[in-house]
Amino acid sequence: MPDIPVLVLVLLCLAALAAGWIDAVVGGGGLLLLPALLLGLPAATPAAYTLGTNKAIAIVGTGGAALTYVRKAPVEVGTAVRIGLAALAGSSAGALFAAGMSTEVLKPVIMVVLLAVAAFVILRPAFGTAPATAPVGRRRKLAAIGLAGLGIGFYDGLIGPGTGTFLVLALTAVLRLDLVTASATAKIVNCCTNAGALATFAWQGTVLWRFAALLAVFNLAGATLGARTALKQGSGFVRVVLLTVVFALVANLAYQQWLA
């Protein structure tokens, strides 16, 4: 357990709670949790330990949210796992590709894409408010594996921030899911990618397990509450949170690009 002042530890627990709630509703909880860990852990903590500990915390919350959703939302678990395995492969490739290039070049492009997505969601109020009445065909499922799995998985390994939000948007558009079901499916996909990343960090010995266990309890509580809130409030509520997270992600990337 790292030597952290009690007040800082309390604030980190609250950040884990809030991050779990945000991530369960629409993805993007890492936008809050990872910076909080970077600020709260001792300055001498190697970055690999921060990243590994973040994954150990996040996978607990993601798993709790996924279980909550699966019990009450019409999720095709088999399709979600296939997309998750493709995302795991994509993220591994993205991580290898990232070693040879500067991701700073891509950040402005991602910001433009996010703003275009926000405009689309605002101008299309019906987007993701109701699922398709017809069964989803094989072509759409394969397209989801390619786009939401390999494509967004590659982005996750290359850059990372907002992966859960991109998954929700892609699953809504390609599989014609409502936003609640898309969030549920995204949690299962996230479980697959987080498990792969955590296994790597654990093998390298770069996880602060006792510290992660404490924050994971709060992350799980937030994630479970977030999933229940989304199920209760419906797609209209998720849409509002989605737009909020998209604009927060744009602001975060802009800060990293031009101000940090």
N, C-alpha and C positions, 0 to 999 in steps of 0.2 A: 504493500500500500504506500503510495507516494506521500511525502510530507506536505499536506495541504491544510491551510487555515480552515477552521470550522465554517466560517462565513462563506468562504469560497466554495467549500464542499457542498453547503446547502444550496448555493446558487447553481452549481453544476447539476445537482439533483433536480432542481426546478427546470433547468434547461433540458435535461433528459426527458422529463415529463412532458414539456411543451413540444419537444421535437417528436416524441412518440405520437402525440395527438395529430400534429400536422402531417406526419408521414402516413399515418393510417387513413386520413381523410383523402389526401390527394398526392402524396409523395412530397419530397423536398425537405424532410426533417433534418437531413444532413447539413442543410444550409445554416441551421441553428446549432446543432450538436457539435459538429467538428470545430467551428470557430471557438465555441465555448471551451472545448477541451484544449485547444491551442493556447487560449488565454489563461485557463485555470490550472493546468499542469505546470510543475516547476519548469523554469526556462531551460534547464539543462536536459529535459526529457527529449530523447531523439525522436525525430518525426515519425519514424517507423513504428515506435511504440504508441504514439498518438493515433496513427491510422489503424493499427491493429486493435487497439482498445476500443476505438470507435465502432469497428465492425463487430466486435464481441457484444457491445451494448445494443447496436442496431438490430442484430439478427434475432435477439430475444423479443424486442418490440414488434418487429416485422412478423415473426412467427405467431405471436399472440394475436395480432390483427388479422392475419390470414386465417387462423382457426375460428375467430369470431365471425368473419365474413362467410367462410365456407358453411358454417352452420345455418346461416340465415339468407344468404344471397345465392342466386342460381349460377354458380361458378362451374365451368367445365374444367375440373382439376387436371385431367389428362392433357388438354390443350395448353393450359397454363404451365404445366411442367415441361412440355416440349419447347415452349417459347423460352422458359427459364434455362434449359440446357443449351439452347442456341445462344442465349444471352451470355451464358458462362463462357462459351467458346469465343463469342465476339469480344467480350471484355478482355480475355486473355490476349487476343490478337491486338486489341487496341493498346494494351499496356506495353506490348513489345514494340509497336509502331511509335508509341509516345517517346520511347528512349532515343529515337533518332530525329526528333523534330521539336520545334518550339510551339507549344499549344497557345501561346499568346496570339499567334496569327489567326487562330480559329475563333477566339472569343468574340470579336466584333461580328463575325458571321452568325454565331449562336445568338447574340443579342437581337440581331435583325430578324432571325427566324422566330424567336420568342415573341417579339413585338407583333409580327405577322400573325402568329397563333392567337395572341390576345385579341387582335382586331377581328379575327375570324370568329372567335367565341362570342365576342360582344355583338357582332353584326348578325350572328346566327343564334338567336335565343333558344331555338329548339335543339341545338347541338347537344347530344348526350342526355336529353331529358326523358327519352323513352327507348327501350330496346326494339330491335327489328322484330317484326312479327313472323317473318320467314326464317327457316333454319339457315345457319351460316354454312356456306358451301366449302368444299375442300380447297378451292383456289384462295379464298379469303383466309383460311387458316394457314395455308402455306405462306401467303403474303405477310401475315402477322408474325410467323416464325422468322421470315426474312427481315422485315422492317423492325418490329418490336424486339425480336430476339437478337439476330446478328447485328443489325444496324445500330440500335440503341445500346446494345451490349458493347459494341466497338466504341461508341461515344463514351460509355461509362469508364472503360479502361483508358481511353485517351485523355478525357477531361474530367467527367464525373458529375459536377453539380447539376441538379435538376433531372437526373435520370428517371426517378420515380414519376415526376410530372410528365415527362416525355412519353413514358410508358402508358400512362392513363390516356393521354391524347391519342396516341397511336392505336391503342386497343379500342377506344371509342370509335375512331374513324374507320378502321379496317374491319373489325368484327361487328360493327354497328351495335355496340353495347351501350347501355346507359352508363352514366358516370359512376354510379355506385358499384355496379358490377365490374366496370373497368378498374376501379380502385381495388376491388377485391382480387381480381385476376393479377393485377400488378404486384400485389403483396406476395403472391406465390412465386412470381418471377423473381422478385427481389430476394426471397429466401434462397433461391438457387444461386444467384450471383453472390450474395453475402456469404453463403456457405463456402463457396470456392475461394473467395478472398480470405476469409477467416482461417481456412485450412492452411493457406500459404503463410499467413502471419504467425499462426500457432507453430507451424513447422520451423519457422525462423526464430521462434522464441521471443517475439516482439508484441506480447499482449500482457497488460497489467491485469491479471485475472481477478484478484480480490476487489480492486477498484472498479473494474468493469461490472462485476456482479452486483455491487451496490447500485450503480447508476442504471443497470439493466432492469432492476425492480421498478424504478420510477418510469423508465422508458416503456416497459410492459404495461404499466398502469395507464399511461397516457395513450398508448396505442390501442388498448382495449376500449377505453372511453371514446377515442376518436372513431373507431370502427362502429361502435354502437350509435354514436351521434350521427354518422353518415347514413347508417341504415334507417335511423328514425326520421331524420330531417329530409332525406331524399336527394335527388340529383340537383335540384335548384340550389340547395345549400352547398353542395360539393362544387358547383359551378362558381359560386362567389369565392370560395376558398381557393379554387384553382387559379382564378384571375389574380388574387392577392399574391399567391406564391409565384406566379409567372413574373409579375412586376417586381417582386422582391429579388428574384433570381437575376433579372435584368440589371437592377440596381447593384447587386453584389458583383456581377461580372464587370459592370462599368467601373466600379470602385477598384477592382483588381487590375483592370486594364490601364486606367488613367490616373488614379489617385494614390494607390498603395505604393 
